[in-house]
Amino acid sequence: MRTLTLPVALCAILLTSCNHRPVAAEDAIAGLTIANPSDLGINVRRLQIIEEIVQQELSRDRMPGCVILIGYRGSIVYHEAFGHRQLQPEPLPMDKDTVFDMASLTKPMATATSVMKLVEDGQVELDAPVSTYIPEFTGSGKDTITVQQLLTHTGGLIPDNAMSDYENGPDTAFERIHSLGLISDPGTKFGYSDVGFIVLGELVERVSGSSVHEYSQRAIFEPLQMSETGFLPAEPLRARAAPTEQRDGHWMQGEVHDPRAFALGGIAGHAGLFSTARDMARYAQMMLNQGSLGGVQVLKPETVERMTAGVEVSSGLRTAGWDMRSPYSSNRGDLMSSSAYGHGGFTGTGMWIDPELQLFVIFLSNRVHPDGKGSVNPLIGRIGTIAAAALPE
């Protein structure tokens, strides 16, 4: 018998091939309520379509499983786990509190937010050359690259430098990065670059005296009570993590999937963050609240506005750390407003935040498990479209 998704504040949800449990106290998130969707005017029948399309993608082996959380006007209106968090070496069901490798969601959540906090505190200027803060980052045309250009992927850097640059440790790796040439003139062309965000992670450390891991914990995640978010997760969180692939004969579980971040010790500006859906909901609601949550002001409203304002690039719109409309926006809901911003991650993660609709959509999967295959970006976009379509007119 197939049981439909019912209002989450009222009942347990028992769905075929999923590991669902009653909405319980641990689902509550300080600063967010758990609401009956229909009480907010949401079309519950439309939300039920999410289960159908997720089951289709599970049957096509697009991912082992996923966790989906949708927030609207300060309330959680949908939070479900589907499928498996692990298929090998033995199947384990997906849980709502599964810890995921965020991959490139590290860029906006940890690195860009840290940079914007430093901007807010007067320690960094967006229009200043990166070399102001990293004097070695010069030559070959890099002298004029600004902090803002790295945040919007318009600095002219290559997407990724060679793995051989990392073979002799982080110090040598950064020396190689500092000496890289450009593939386009700064400010002229959008080119998604992990290297640019590795440099931004280094900038955070140079300016603050703390790694992007330490600084983001102190300035962002701890104030938001995001206790399940960070780099290098401790053993209790690692045990709850969704594994990705194998490296050197062992499963990467709570160990960063990205090879460059791994070579840098698991802490880098472009990848390495781990989190859960509940913690990410705290971050998303903070952004919708113009920088505050539960009485704690993490960012000033003007900082949030500056971080999320659209910036025209050669192939669309980006923000200081986020995507808006670009070749990387296939995971964006079609019915989201022009103010929506979001990001995805290689491992199968995505989050979109829409200030105009007061909506956020979080999708977490380990689509690369167990063999590096899988595809979820179109599914994330469809879920975002359904969520927006279900809102009251």
Disulfide bonds with the S-S distance in Angstrom:
none
